[in-house]
Amino acid sequence: MEDPRCCDLYLLHMLLDIAGARGEVSLRGSLTLDKETCERLVQAIHTLDLFKQGFSEIEVYDRYVQERGESLECKCTDPRSSKSGKIQRAQIRLCGMLRIESFEGAQHVVEAWKLLSESEQLVLSDELNRTGIADGWAMVPYHAPRLLKMFYVKACESGECSRRYELEDDSDTSTDEFSANALAMGFRLLIRVLKNARAVVNTSTLPEQSENGFYVVKLTNLTKRHVIDSVLHDRKFVNFTIHHKDKLGEIVLGHT
C-alpha cells in the first residue's frame, strides 16, 4: 500500500470490521471494541505510519511489540534473534492474544510460561516469532485468541475452578498457582496445534518460488466449551484431524 490513502482506508475498514464483528450475534458482541482494545488499535495504527518513513515490515513490527511490552511493564530490549529476545516477544504476543492490559495480567502469562518445559517454550517462542517475510513459512493460528481466552477465564474463576478443576484431590495448591496451571494447559494445546501444523507444512509440496509466506491455521472447532472442559477437568489432550489445502495456504483443524 504505497498510497497513504489506501492504507488509511484499509485501517478504517479494519476498525469498523472489529467493532461490528460480534455485533450481529448479540448486542454485547459489539463490546469487543472496548476502550482498551480501541487504544491498542490506535497504537497499532500510529506504528504503521512508520512505513511512510521508510521502515521495514520487521522494524515496524518490532517497534509495536516493544511499545506493547512497555505498556505492560514487560522487558523487550534483547535482540530478536537471541533466545531471551524471542521469549520476550512471544510472551508479549500471548498477552495481546489474551487482550491483557495490566502488569498483573502479564505476570499471569509469565507464570504460566514458566510451567512449560524447555522444549515447549522453544516451540512456542519459535512459532510466535516467525513472520513469514524472510524466515520461511509462518503460522497464523486463527481463533487462538478466543481459545486462550477461554482457558484464561477458567483460570481466573478462582472459586469454581478450585472446586471443579483441582489438580489433585488432596492438593493444597493456591488459587494463584492453579490459575497459572490452567493457562499453561491452554498454551500446551496451542503448542500441539502449531507442532502438527508445522509437520504438515514441512512435508507438503510448496512452490519452489515460495520460500516465505504464511499458513492460516483455523482453530474454530477447538474453541468449544466442552473441549476446554475436557482438557481442564479430565486432563486429557484433545485429538484432532488436519485438513490441508496448499492453494489456499490453509490448515483446518477438527477435534475428534
Rosetta constraint file for C-alpha pairs under 8 A:
AtomPair CA 1 CA 6 HARMONIC 6.16 0.50
AtomPair CA 1 CA 7 HARMONIC 5.79 0.50
AtomPair CA 2 CA 6 HARMONIC 7.74 0.50
AtomPair CA 2 CA 7 HARMONIC 7.78 0.50
AtomPair CA 3 CA 7 HARMONIC 6.72 0.50
AtomPair CA 4 CA 8 HARMONIC 6.18 0.50
AtomPair CA 4 CA 52 HARMONIC 7.64 0.50
AtomPair CA 5 CA 9 HARMONIC 6.14 0.50
AtomPair CA 6 CA 10 HARMONIC 6.18 0.50
AtomPair CA 7 CA 11 HARMONIC 6.22 0.50
AtomPair CA 8 CA 12 HARMONIC 6.20 0.50
AtomPair CA 9 CA 13 HARMONIC 6.19 0.50
AtomPair CA 10 CA 14 HARMONIC 6.17 0.50
AtomPair CA 11 CA 15 HARMONIC 6.16 0.50
AtomPair CA 11 CA 45 HARMONIC 7.23 0.50
AtomPair CA 12 CA 16 HARMONIC 6.27 0.50
AtomPair CA 13 CA 17 HARMONIC 5.96 0.50
AtomPair CA 14 CA 18 HARMONIC 6.25 0.50
AtomPair CA 15 CA 19 HARMONIC 6.23 0.50
AtomPair CA 15 CA 41 HARMONIC 7.65 0.50
AtomPair CA 16 CA 20 HARMONIC 6.26 0.50
AtomPair CA 17 CA 21 HARMONIC 5.64 0.50
AtomPair CA 18 CA 22 HARMONIC 7.87 0.50
AtomPair CA 18 CA 32 HARMONIC 7.45 0.50
AtomPair CA 18 CA 33 HARMONIC 6.71 0.50
AtomPair CA 19 CA 23 HARMONIC 7.54 0.50
AtomPair CA 19 CA 30 HARMONIC 5.83 0.50
AtomPair CA 19 CA 31 HARMONIC 7.73 0.50
AtomPair CA 19 CA 32 HARMONIC 6.67 0.50
AtomPair CA 19 CA 33 HARMONIC 5.18 0.50
AtomPair CA 20 CA 24 HARMONIC 6.98 0.50
AtomPair CA 20 CA 29 HARMONIC 7.75 0.50
AtomPair CA 20 CA 30 HARMONIC 5.69 0.50
AtomPair CA 21 CA 29 HARMONIC 7.57 0.50
AtomPair CA 21 CA 30 HARMONIC 7.20 0.50
AtomPair CA 22 CA 26 HARMONIC 6.73 0.50
AtomPair CA 22 CA 28 HARMONIC 7.94 0.50
AtomPair CA 22 CA 29 HARMONIC 4.26 0.50
AtomPair CA 22 CA 30 HARMONIC 5.60 0.50
AtomPair CA 22 CA 32 HARMONIC 7.22 0.50
AtomPair CA 23 CA 27 HARMONIC 5.51 0.50
AtomPair CA 23 CA 28 HARMONIC 6.89 0.50
AtomPair CA 23 CA 29 HARMONIC 4.50 0.50
AtomPair CA 23 CA 30 HARMONIC 4.41 0.50
AtomPair CA 24 CA 29 HARMONIC 7.37 0.50
AtomPair CA 25 CA 29 HARMONIC 6.39 0.50
AtomPair CA 26 CA 30 HARMONIC 7.55 0.50
AtomPair CA 27 CA 31 HARMONIC 7.91 0.50
AtomPair CA 28 CA 32 HARMONIC 7.94 0.50
AtomPair CA 32 CA 37 HARMONIC 7.57 0.50
AtomPair CA 33 CA 37 HARMONIC 5.60 0.50
AtomPair CA 33 CA 38 HARMONIC 5.84 0.50
AtomPair CA 34 CA 38 HARMONIC 6.04 0.50
AtomPair CA 35 CA 39 HARMONIC 6.19 0.50
AtomPair CA 36 CA 40 HARMONIC 6.33 0.50
AtomPair CA 36 CA 101 HARMONIC 7.15 0.50
AtomPair CA 37 CA 41 HARMONIC 6.28 0.50
AtomPair CA 37 CA 99 HARMONIC 7.34 0.50
AtomPair CA 38 CA 42 HARMONIC 6.19 0.50
AtomPair CA 39 CA 43 HARMONIC 6.12 0.50
AtomPair CA 40 CA 44 HARMONIC 6.19 0.50
AtomPair CA 41 CA 45 HARMONIC 6.14 0.50
AtomPair CA 42 CA 46 HARMONIC 6.25 0.50
AtomPair CA 43 CA 47 HARMONIC 6.30 0.50
AtomPair CA 43 CA 64 HARMONIC 7.96 0.50
AtomPair CA 44 CA 48 HARMONIC 6.22 0.50
AtomPair CA 44 CA 64 HARMONIC 6.57 0.50
AtomPair CA 45 CA 49 HARMONIC 6.64 0.50
AtomPair CA 46 CA 50 HARMONIC 7.59 0.50
AtomPair CA 47 CA 60 HARMONIC 6.55 0.50
AtomPair CA 47 CA 63 HARMONIC 7.19 0.50
AtomPair CA 47 CA 64 HARMONIC 6.13 0.50
AtomPair CA 48 CA 60 HARMONIC 6.59 0.50
AtomPair CA 49 CA 53 HARMONIC 7.37 0.50
AtomPair CA 50 CA 54 HARMONIC 6.73 0.50
AtomPair CA 50 CA 55 HARMONIC 5.72 0.50
AtomPair CA 50 CA 60 HARMONIC 6.46 0.50
AtomPair CA 51 CA 55 HARMONIC 5.08 0.50
AtomPair CA 51 CA 56 HARMONIC 6.73 0.50
AtomPair CA 51 CA 57 HARMONIC 7.60 0.50
AtomPair CA 51 CA 60 HARMONIC 7.19 0.50
AtomPair CA 55 CA 59 HARMONIC 5.99 0.50
AtomPair CA 55 CA 60 HARMONIC 6.29 0.50
AtomPair CA 56 CA 60 HARMONIC 6.18 0.50
AtomPair CA 57 CA 61 HARMONIC 6.15 0.50
AtomPair CA 58 CA 62 HARMONIC 6.05 0.50
AtomPair CA 58 CA 131 HARMONIC 7.98 0.50
AtomPair CA 59 CA 63 HARMONIC 6.14 0.50
AtomPair CA 60 CA 64 HARMONIC 6.33 0.50
AtomPair CA 61 CA 65 HARMONIC 6.23 0.50
AtomPair CA 62 CA 66 HARMONIC 6.04 0.50
AtomPair CA 63 CA 67 HARMONIC 6.18 0.50
AtomPair CA 64 CA 68 HARMONIC 6.01 0.50
AtomPair CA 65 CA 69 HARMONIC 6.05 0.50
AtomPair CA 65 CA 76 HARMONIC 7.71 0.50
AtomPair CA 65 CA 89 HARMONIC 6.76 0.50
AtomPair CA 65 CA 92 HARMONIC 6.97 0.50
AtomPair CA 65 CA 93 HARMONIC 7.56 0.50
AtomPair CA 66 CA 70 HARMONIC 6.22 0.50
AtomPair CA 66 CA 76 HARMONIC 5.56 0.50
AtomPair CA 66 CA 77 HARMONIC 7.46 0.50
AtomPair CA 67 CA 71 HARMONIC 6.32 0.50
AtomPair CA 68 CA 72 HARMONIC 6.63 0.50
AtomPair CA 68 CA 92 HARMONIC 7.20 0.50
AtomPair CA 69 CA 73 HARMONIC 6.07 0.50
AtomPair CA 69 CA 74 HARMONIC 4.77 0.50
AtomPair CA 69 CA 75 HARMONIC 6.34 0.50
AtomPair CA 69 CA 76 HARMONIC 6.20 0.50
AtomPair CA 69 CA 92 HARMONIC 5.99 0.50
AtomPair CA 70 CA 74 HARMONIC 5.69 0.50
AtomPair CA 70 CA 75 HARMONIC 6.94 0.50
AtomPair CA 70 CA 76 HARMONIC 7.69 0.50
AtomPair CA 71 CA 101 HARMONIC 7.75 0.50
AtomPair CA 71 CA 102 HARMONIC 7.93 0.50
AtomPair CA 72 CA 101 HARMONIC 6.54 0.50
AtomPair CA 72 CA 102 HARMONIC 5.60 0.50
AtomPair CA 72 CA 103 HARMONIC 4.94 0.50
AtomPair CA 72 CA 106 HARMONIC 6.61 0.50
AtomPair CA 73 CA 103 HARMONIC 6.01 0.50
AtomPair CA 74 CA 88 HARMONIC 7.88 0.50
AtomPair CA 74 CA 92 HARMONIC 7.68 0.50
AtomPair CA 74 CA 103 HARMONIC 7.65 0.50
AtomPair CA 74 CA 106 HARMONIC 7.66 0.50
AtomPair CA 75 CA 88 HARMONIC 6.80 0.50
AtomPair CA 76 CA 85 HARMONIC 6.79 0.50
AtomPair CA 76 CA 88 HARMONIC 5.63 0.50
AtomPair CA 76 CA 89 HARMONIC 6.66 0.50
AtomPair CA 77 CA 85 HARMONIC 7.12 0.50
AtomPair CA 78 CA 82 HARMONIC 6.97 0.50
AtomPair CA 78 CA 84 HARMONIC 6.52 0.50
AtomPair CA 78 CA 85 HARMONIC 4.61 0.50
AtomPair CA 78 CA 88 HARMONIC 7.99 0.50
AtomPair CA 79 CA 84 HARMONIC 7.94 0.50
AtomPair CA 79 CA 85 HARMONIC 5.24 0.50
AtomPair CA 80 CA 85 HARMONIC 4.69 0.50
AtomPair CA 80 CA 86 HARMONIC 5.61 0.50
AtomPair CA 80 CA 89 HARMONIC 7.73 0.50
AtomPair CA 81 CA 85 HARMONIC 6.50 0.50
AtomPair CA 81 CA 86 HARMONIC 6.65 0.50
AtomPair CA 82 CA 86 HARMONIC 6.22 0.50
AtomPair CA 83 CA 87 HARMONIC 6.34 0.50
AtomPair CA 84 CA 88 HARMONIC 6.18 0.50
AtomPair CA 85 CA 89 HARMONIC 6.30 0.50
AtomPair CA 86 CA 90 HARMONIC 6.02 0.50
AtomPair CA 86 CA 125 HARMONIC 5.63 0.50
AtomPair CA 86 CA 126 HARMONIC 7.08 0.50
AtomPair CA 86 CA 129 HARMONIC 6.40 0.50
AtomPair CA 87 CA 91 HARMONIC 6.11 0.50
AtomPair CA 87 CA 121 HARMONIC 7.86 0.50
AtomPair CA 87 CA 125 HARMONIC 5.43 0.50
AtomPair CA 88 CA 92 HARMONIC 6.30 0.50
AtomPair CA 89 CA 93 HARMONIC 6.11 0.50
AtomPair CA 89 CA 125 HARMONIC 7.78 0.50
AtomPair CA 89 CA 128 HARMONIC 7.90 0.50
AtomPair CA 89 CA 129 HARMONIC 7.04 0.50
AtomPair CA 90 CA 94 HARMONIC 6.22 0.50
AtomPair CA 90 CA 124 HARMONIC 7.20 0.50
AtomPair CA 90 CA 125 HARMONIC 5.21 0.50
AtomPair CA 90 CA 128 HARMONIC 5.51 0.50
AtomPair CA 90 CA 129 HARMONIC 6.47 0.50
AtomPair CA 91 CA 95 HARMONIC 6.30 0.50
AtomPair CA 91 CA 109 HARMONIC 6.79 0.50
AtomPair CA 91 CA 110 HARMONIC 6.94 0.50
AtomPair CA 91 CA 113 HARMONIC 7.86 0.50
AtomPair CA 92 CA 96 HARMONIC 6.32 0.50
AtomPair CA 92 CA 106 HARMONIC 7.85 0.50
AtomPair CA 93 CA 97 HARMONIC 6.31 0.50
AtomPair CA 93 CA 128 HARMONIC 7.37 0.50
AtomPair CA 94 CA 98 HARMONIC 6.24 0.50
AtomPair CA 94 CA 109 HARMONIC 7.37 0.50
AtomPair CA 95 CA 99 HARMONIC 6.03 0.50
AtomPair CA 95 CA 100 HARMONIC 5.18 0.50
AtomPair CA 95 CA 101 HARMONIC 7.89 0.50
AtomPair CA 95 CA 105 HARMONIC 7.86 0.50
AtomPair CA 95 CA 106 HARMONIC 6.20 0.50
AtomPair CA 95 CA 109 HARMONIC 6.89 0.50
AtomPair CA 96 CA 100 HARMONIC 6.22 0.50
AtomPair CA 97 CA 144 HARMONIC 7.21 0.50
AtomPair CA 97 CA 145 HARMONIC 4.44 0.50
AtomPair CA 97 CA 146 HARMONIC 7.91 0.50
AtomPair CA 97 CA 148 HARMONIC 7.46 0.50
AtomPair CA 97 CA 149 HARMONIC 7.76 0.50
AtomPair CA 98 CA 145 HARMONIC 5.76 0.50
AtomPair CA 98 CA 146 HARMONIC 7.81 0.50
AtomPair CA 98 CA 148 HARMONIC 6.51 0.50
AtomPair CA 98 CA 149 HARMONIC 5.44 0.50
AtomPair CA 98 CA 152 HARMONIC 7.72 0.50
AtomPair CA 100 CA 105 HARMONIC 5.76 0.50
AtomPair CA 100 CA 106 HARMONIC 6.61 0.50
AtomPair CA 101 CA 105 HARMONIC 6.95 0.50
AtomPair CA 101 CA 106 HARMONIC 7.74 0.50
AtomPair CA 102 CA 106 HARMONIC 6.31 0.50
AtomPair CA 103 CA 107 HARMONIC 6.24 0.50
AtomPair CA 104 CA 108 HARMONIC 6.62 0.50
AtomPair CA 105 CA 109 HARMONIC 6.80 0.50
AtomPair CA 106 CA 110 HARMONIC 6.46 0.50
AtomPair CA 107 CA 111 HARMONIC 6.01 0.50
AtomPair CA 108 CA 112 HARMONIC 6.18 0.50
AtomPair CA 108 CA 179 HARMONIC 7.82 0.50
AtomPair CA 108 CA 180 HARMONIC 6.21 0.50
AtomPair CA 109 CA 113 HARMONIC 6.03 0.50
AtomPair CA 109 CA 180 HARMONIC 7.52 0.50
AtomPair CA 109 CA 183 HARMONIC 7.65 0.50
AtomPair CA 110 CA 114 HARMONIC 6.31 0.50
AtomPair CA 111 CA 115 HARMONIC 6.84 0.50
AtomPair CA 111 CA 180 HARMONIC 5.80 0.50
AtomPair CA 112 CA 116 HARMONIC 7.10 0.50
AtomPair CA 112 CA 180 HARMONIC 4.47 0.50
AtomPair CA 112 CA 181 HARMONIC 6.17 0.50
AtomPair CA 112 CA 183 HARMONIC 5.93 0.50
AtomPair CA 112 CA 184 HARMONIC 4.73 0.50
AtomPair CA 113 CA 121 HARMONIC 7.24 0.50
AtomPair CA 113 CA 184 HARMONIC 6.53 0.50
AtomPair CA 115 CA 180 HARMONIC 7.76 0.50
AtomPair CA 115 CA 181 HARMONIC 7.13 0.50
AtomPair CA 115 CA 184 HARMONIC 6.56 0.50
AtomPair CA 116 CA 120 HARMONIC 5.80 0.50
AtomPair CA 116 CA 121 HARMONIC 6.09 0.50
AtomPair CA 116 CA 184 HARMONIC 6.79 0.50
AtomPair CA 116 CA 188 HARMONIC 7.74 0.50
AtomPair CA 117 CA 121 HARMONIC 6.22 0.50
AtomPair CA 118 CA 122 HARMONIC 6.18 0.50
AtomPair CA 119 CA 123 HARMONIC 6.40 0.50
AtomPair CA 120 CA 124 HARMONIC 6.30 0.50
AtomPair CA 120 CA 188 HARMONIC 7.47 0.50
AtomPair CA 120 CA 191 HARMONIC 7.03 0.50
AtomPair CA 121 CA 125 HARMONIC 5.92 0.50
AtomPair CA 122 CA 126 HARMONIC 5.94 0.50
AtomPair CA 123 CA 127 HARMONIC 6.10 0.50
AtomPair CA 123 CA 191 HARMONIC 6.83 0.50
AtomPair CA 123 CA 195 HARMONIC 7.50 0.50
AtomPair CA 124 CA 128 HARMONIC 5.96 0.50
AtomPair CA 124 CA 191 HARMONIC 6.11 0.50
AtomPair CA 125 CA 129 HARMONIC 6.11 0.50
AtomPair CA 126 CA 130 HARMONIC 6.49 0.50
AtomPair CA 127 CA 138 HARMONIC 7.03 0.50
AtomPair CA 127 CA 139 HARMONIC 6.94 0.50
AtomPair CA 127 CA 194 HARMONIC 7.34 0.50
AtomPair CA 130 CA 135 HARMONIC 6.44 0.50
AtomPair CA 130 CA 136 HARMONIC 7.72 0.50
AtomPair CA 130 CA 137 HARMONIC 7.53 0.50
AtomPair CA 130 CA 138 HARMONIC 5.25 0.50
AtomPair CA 130 CA 139 HARMONIC 7.61 0.50
AtomPair CA 131 CA 135 HARMONIC 6.72 0.50
AtomPair CA 131 CA 137 HARMONIC 7.72 0.50
AtomPair CA 131 CA 138 HARMONIC 5.65 0.50
AtomPair CA 131 CA 214 HARMONIC 7.82 0.50
AtomPair CA 132 CA 136 HARMONIC 5.40 0.50
AtomPair CA 132 CA 137 HARMONIC 4.87 0.50
AtomPair CA 132 CA 138 HARMONIC 4.57 0.50
AtomPair CA 132 CA 212 HARMONIC 5.14 0.50
AtomPair CA 132 CA 213 HARMONIC 4.44 0.50
AtomPair CA 132 CA 214 HARMONIC 5.42 0.50
AtomPair CA 133 CA 212 HARMONIC 5.76 0.50
AtomPair CA 133 CA 213 HARMONIC 6.30 0.50
AtomPair CA 134 CA 212 HARMONIC 6.12 0.50
AtomPair CA 135 CA 212 HARMONIC 6.58 0.50
AtomPair CA 136 CA 211 HARMONIC 5.78 0.50
AtomPair CA 136 CA 212 HARMONIC 4.35 0.50
AtomPair CA 136 CA 213 HARMONIC 6.61 0.50
AtomPair CA 137 CA 211 HARMONIC 7.25 0.50
AtomPair CA 137 CA 212 HARMONIC 5.05 0.50
AtomPair CA 137 CA 213 HARMONIC 4.89 0.50
AtomPair CA 137 CA 214 HARMONIC 5.03 0.50
AtomPair CA 137 CA 215 HARMONIC 7.10 0.50
AtomPair CA 138 CA 212 HARMONIC 7.80 0.50
AtomPair CA 138 CA 213 HARMONIC 6.29 0.50
AtomPair CA 138 CA 214 HARMONIC 4.44 0.50
AtomPair CA 138 CA 215 HARMONIC 6.29 0.50
AtomPair CA 139 CA 194 HARMONIC 7.38 0.50
AtomPair CA 139 CA 197 HARMONIC 7.96 0.50
AtomPair CA 139 CA 198 HARMONIC 7.90 0.50
AtomPair CA 139 CA 214 HARMONIC 5.56 0.50
AtomPair CA 139 CA 215 HARMONIC 5.05 0.50
AtomPair CA 139 CA 216 HARMONIC 6.07 0.50
AtomPair CA 139 CA 217 HARMONIC 6.57 0.50
AtomPair CA 140 CA 214 HARMONIC 6.84 0.50
AtomPair CA 140 CA 215 HARMONIC 6.05 0.50
AtomPair CA 140 CA 216 HARMONIC 4.77 0.50
AtomPair CA 140 CA 217 HARMONIC 5.80 0.50
AtomPair CA 141 CA 194 HARMONIC 7.75 0.50
AtomPair CA 141 CA 216 HARMONIC 6.17 0.50
AtomPair CA 141 CA 217 HARMONIC 4.74 0.50
AtomPair CA 141 CA 218 HARMONIC 6.20 0.50
AtomPair CA 141 CA 219 HARMONIC 6.83 0.50
AtomPair CA 142 CA 216 HARMONIC 6.35 0.50
AtomPair CA 142 CA 217 HARMONIC 5.62 0.50
AtomPair CA 142 CA 218 HARMONIC 4.83 0.50
AtomPair CA 142 CA 219 HARMONIC 5.90 0.50
AtomPair CA 142 CA 220 HARMONIC 7.48 0.50
AtomPair CA 143 CA 147 HARMONIC 6.33 0.50
AtomPair CA 143 CA 218 HARMONIC 6.70 0.50
AtomPair CA 143 CA 219 HARMONIC 5.58 0.50
AtomPair CA 143 CA 220 HARMONIC 6.02 0.50
AtomPair CA 143 CA 223 HARMONIC 7.57 0.50
AtomPair CA 144 CA 148 HARMONIC 6.05 0.50
AtomPair CA 144 CA 190 HARMONIC 7.41 0.50
AtomPair CA 144 CA 219 HARMONIC 6.62 0.50
AtomPair CA 145 CA 149 HARMONIC 5.90 0.50
AtomPair CA 146 CA 150 HARMONIC 6.25 0.50
AtomPair CA 146 CA 223 HARMONIC 6.75 0.50
AtomPair CA 147 CA 151 HARMONIC 6.82 0.50
AtomPair CA 147 CA 186 HARMONIC 7.53 0.50
AtomPair CA 147 CA 219 HARMONIC 7.89 0.50
AtomPair CA 147 CA 222 HARMONIC 7.22 0.50
AtomPair CA 147 CA 223 HARMONIC 5.14 0.50
AtomPair CA 148 CA 152 HARMONIC 6.16 0.50
AtomPair CA 148 CA 183 HARMONIC 7.50 0.50
AtomPair CA 148 CA 186 HARMONIC 5.73 0.50
AtomPair CA 148 CA 187 HARMONIC 7.25 0.50
AtomPair CA 149 CA 153 HARMONIC 6.03 0.50
AtomPair CA 150 CA 154 HARMONIC 6.34 0.50
AtomPair CA 150 CA 223 HARMONIC 7.84 0.50
AtomPair CA 150 CA 225 HARMONIC 7.93 0.50
AtomPair CA 150 CA 228 HARMONIC 7.32 0.50
AtomPair CA 151 CA 155 HARMONIC 6.11 0.50
AtomPair CA 151 CA 182 HARMONIC 6.46 0.50
AtomPair CA 151 CA 183 HARMONIC 5.59 0.50
AtomPair CA 151 CA 185 HARMONIC 7.77 0.50
AtomPair CA 151 CA 186 HARMONIC 5.68 0.50
AtomPair CA 151 CA 228 HARMONIC 6.91 0.50
AtomPair CA 152 CA 156 HARMONIC 6.23 0.50
AtomPair CA 152 CA 179 HARMONIC 7.85 0.50
AtomPair CA 152 CA 182 HARMONIC 7.28 0.50
AtomPair CA 152 CA 183 HARMONIC 5.51 0.50
AtomPair CA 152 CA 186 HARMONIC 7.98 0.50
AtomPair CA 153 CA 157 HARMONIC 6.34 0.50
AtomPair CA 154 CA 158 HARMONIC 7.96 0.50
AtomPair CA 154 CA 161 HARMONIC 6.55 0.50
AtomPair CA 154 CA 182 HARMONIC 7.32 0.50
AtomPair CA 155 CA 161 HARMONIC 6.82 0.50
AtomPair CA 155 CA 178 HARMONIC 7.16 0.50
AtomPair CA 155 CA 179 HARMONIC 4.32 0.50
AtomPair CA 155 CA 180 HARMONIC 7.08 0.50
AtomPair CA 155 CA 181 HARMONIC 7.88 0.50
AtomPair CA 155 CA 182 HARMONIC 5.27 0.50
AtomPair CA 155 CA 183 HARMONIC 6.16 0.50
AtomPair CA 156 CA 161 HARMONIC 7.89 0.50
AtomPair CA 156 CA 179 HARMONIC 6.12 0.50
AtomPair CA 157 CA 161 HARMONIC 5.64 0.50
AtomPair CA 158 CA 162 HARMONIC 5.81 0.50
AtomPair CA 158 CA 175 HARMONIC 5.94 0.50
AtomPair CA 158 CA 179 HARMONIC 7.54 0.50
AtomPair CA 159 CA 163 HARMONIC 6.69 0.50
AtomPair CA 160 CA 164 HARMONIC 6.09 0.50
AtomPair CA 161 CA 165 HARMONIC 5.09 0.50
AtomPair CA 161 CA 166 HARMONIC 7.10 0.50
AtomPair CA 162 CA 166 HARMONIC 5.48 0.50
AtomPair CA 162 CA 175 HARMONIC 6.70 0.50
AtomPair CA 162 CA 178 HARMONIC 7.70 0.50
AtomPair CA 164 CA 233 HARMONIC 6.86 0.50
AtomPair CA 165 CA 232 HARMONIC 6.22 0.50
AtomPair CA 165 CA 233 HARMONIC 5.18 0.50
AtomPair CA 166 CA 171 HARMONIC 7.14 0.50
AtomPair CA 166 CA 178 HARMONIC 7.98 0.50
AtomPair CA 166 CA 233 HARMONIC 7.98 0.50
AtomPair CA 167 CA 171 HARMONIC 6.70 0.50
AtomPair CA 167 CA 178 HARMONIC 7.83 0.50
AtomPair CA 173 CA 177 HARMONIC 6.43 0.50
AtomPair CA 173 CA 178 HARMONIC 6.47 0.50
AtomPair CA 174 CA 178 HARMONIC 6.24 0.50
AtomPair CA 175 CA 179 HARMONIC 6.01 0.50
AtomPair CA 176 CA 180 HARMONIC 6.59 0.50
AtomPair CA 177 CA 181 HARMONIC 6.45 0.50
AtomPair CA 178 CA 182 HARMONIC 6.17 0.50
AtomPair CA 179 CA 183 HARMONIC 6.37 0.50
AtomPair CA 180 CA 184 HARMONIC 6.01 0.50
AtomPair CA 181 CA 185 HARMONIC 6.34 0.50
AtomPair CA 182 CA 186 HARMONIC 6.77 0.50
AtomPair CA 182 CA 232 HARMONIC 6.85 0.50
AtomPair CA 183 CA 187 HARMONIC 6.48 0.50
AtomPair CA 184 CA 188 HARMONIC 6.21 0.50
AtomPair CA 185 CA 189 HARMONIC 6.35 0.50
AtomPair CA 185 CA 231 HARMONIC 7.50 0.50
AtomPair CA 185 CA 232 HARMONIC 7.42 0.50
AtomPair CA 186 CA 190 HARMONIC 6.38 0.50
AtomPair CA 187 CA 191 HARMONIC 6.16 0.50
AtomPair CA 188 CA 192 HARMONIC 6.28 0.50
AtomPair CA 189 CA 193 HARMONIC 6.36 0.50
AtomPair CA 189 CA 237 HARMONIC 7.48 0.50
AtomPair CA 189 CA 238 HARMONIC 7.94 0.50
AtomPair CA 190 CA 194 HARMONIC 6.24 0.50
AtomPair CA 191 CA 195 HARMONIC 6.01 0.50
AtomPair CA 192 CA 196 HARMONIC 6.11 0.50
AtomPair CA 193 CA 197 HARMONIC 6.11 0.50
AtomPair CA 194 CA 198 HARMONIC 5.95 0.50
AtomPair CA 195 CA 199 HARMONIC 6.26 0.50
AtomPair CA 196 CA 200 HARMONIC 6.43 0.50
AtomPair CA 197 CA 201 HARMONIC 6.39 0.50
AtomPair CA 197 CA 217 HARMONIC 7.26 0.50
AtomPair CA 197 CA 242 HARMONIC 7.91 0.50
AtomPair CA 197 CA 251 HARMONIC 6.99 0.50
AtomPair CA 198 CA 202 HARMONIC 6.07 0.50
AtomPair CA 199 CA 203 HARMONIC 6.31 0.50
AtomPair CA 200 CA 204 HARMONIC 6.13 0.50
AtomPair CA 200 CA 244 HARMONIC 7.54 0.50
AtomPair CA 204 CA 246 HARMONIC 7.88 0.50
AtomPair CA 206 CA 210 HARMONIC 6.88 0.50
AtomPair CA 206 CA 246 HARMONIC 7.41 0.50
AtomPair CA 207 CA 211 HARMONIC 7.93 0.50
AtomPair CA 214 CA 249 HARMONIC 7.00 0.50
AtomPair CA 215 CA 249 HARMONIC 4.77 0.50
AtomPair CA 215 CA 250 HARMONIC 5.41 0.50
AtomPair CA 215 CA 251 HARMONIC 6.96 0.50
AtomPair CA 216 CA 249 HARMONIC 6.33 0.50
AtomPair CA 216 CA 250 HARMONIC 4.87 0.50
AtomPair CA 216 CA 251 HARMONIC 6.15 0.50
AtomPair CA 217 CA 250 HARMONIC 6.05 0.50
AtomPair CA 217 CA 251 HARMONIC 4.72 0.50
AtomPair CA 217 CA 252 HARMONIC 5.87 0.50
AtomPair CA 217 CA 253 HARMONIC 7.35 0.50
AtomPair CA 218 CA 250 HARMONIC 7.53 0.50
AtomPair CA 218 CA 251 HARMONIC 6.22 0.50
AtomPair CA 218 CA 252 HARMONIC 4.85 0.50
AtomPair CA 218 CA 253 HARMONIC 6.07 0.50
AtomPair CA 219 CA 223 HARMONIC 6.77 0.50
AtomPair CA 219 CA 252 HARMONIC 6.91 0.50
AtomPair CA 219 CA 253 HARMONIC 5.77 0.50
AtomPair CA 219 CA 254 HARMONIC 7.61 0.50
AtomPair CA 220 CA 253 HARMONIC 7.63 0.50
AtomPair CA 221 CA 253 HARMONIC 6.75 0.50
AtomPair CA 221 CA 254 HARMONIC 5.39 0.50
AtomPair CA 221 CA 255 HARMONIC 6.47 0.50
AtomPair CA 222 CA 227 HARMONIC 6.42 0.50
AtomPair CA 222 CA 253 HARMONIC 7.62 0.50
AtomPair CA 222 CA 254 HARMONIC 6.87 0.50
AtomPair CA 222 CA 255 HARMONIC 6.33 0.50
AtomPair CA 223 CA 227 HARMONIC 7.07 0.50
AtomPair CA 223 CA 228 HARMONIC 7.50 0.50
AtomPair CA 224 CA 228 HARMONIC 6.60 0.50
AtomPair CA 225 CA 229 HARMONIC 6.18 0.50
AtomPair CA 226 CA 230 HARMONIC 5.97 0.50
AtomPair CA 227 CA 231 HARMONIC 6.41 0.50
AtomPair CA 227 CA 238 HARMONIC 7.20 0.50
AtomPair CA 228 CA 232 HARMONIC 6.17 0.50
AtomPair CA 229 CA 233 HARMONIC 5.40 0.50
AtomPair CA 229 CA 234 HARMONIC 7.35 0.50
AtomPair CA 230 CA 234 HARMONIC 5.14 0.50
AtomPair CA 230 CA 235 HARMONIC 6.54 0.50
AtomPair CA 230 CA 236 HARMONIC 6.20 0.50
AtomPair CA 230 CA 237 HARMONIC 7.88 0.50
AtomPair CA 230 CA 238 HARMONIC 7.69 0.50
AtomPair CA 231 CA 235 HARMONIC 4.76 0.50
AtomPair CA 231 CA 236 HARMONIC 4.98 0.50
AtomPair CA 231 CA 237 HARMONIC 5.89 0.50
AtomPair CA 231 CA 238 HARMONIC 6.94 0.50
AtomPair CA 232 CA 236 HARMONIC 7.60 0.50
AtomPair CA 238 CA 255 HARMONIC 6.65 0.50
AtomPair CA 238 CA 256 HARMONIC 7.39 0.50
AtomPair CA 239 CA 255 HARMONIC 5.68 0.50
AtomPair CA 239 CA 256 HARMONIC 5.48 0.50
AtomPair CA 240 CA 253 HARMONIC 6.27 0.50
AtomPair CA 240 CA 254 HARMONIC 5.21 0.50
AtomPair CA 240 CA 255 HARMONIC 3.93 0.50
AtomPair CA 240 CA 256 HARMONIC 5.28 0.50
AtomPair CA 241 CA 253 HARMONIC 5.67 0.50
AtomPair CA 241 CA 254 HARMONIC 5.18 0.50
AtomPair CA 241 CA 255 HARMONIC 6.17 0.50
AtomPair CA 241 CA 256 HARMONIC 6.96 0.50
AtomPair CA 242 CA 251 HARMONIC 6.65 0.50
AtomPair CA 242 CA 252 HARMONIC 5.78 0.50
AtomPair CA 242 CA 253 HARMONIC 4.85 0.50
AtomPair CA 242 CA 254 HARMONIC 6.60 0.50
AtomPair CA 243 CA 251 HARMONIC 5.72 0.50
AtomPair CA 243 CA 252 HARMONIC 5.12 0.50
AtomPair CA 243 CA 253 HARMONIC 6.52 0.50
AtomPair CA 244 CA 250 HARMONIC 6.21 0.50
AtomPair CA 244 CA 251 HARMONIC 4.71 0.50
AtomPair CA 244 CA 252 HARMONIC 6.58 0.50
AtomPair CA 245 CA 249 HARMONIC 6.02 0.50
AtomPair CA 245 CA 250 HARMONIC 5.28 0.50
AtomPair CA 245 CA 251 HARMONIC 6.31 0.50
AtomPair CA 246 CA 250 HARMONIC 6.62 0.50
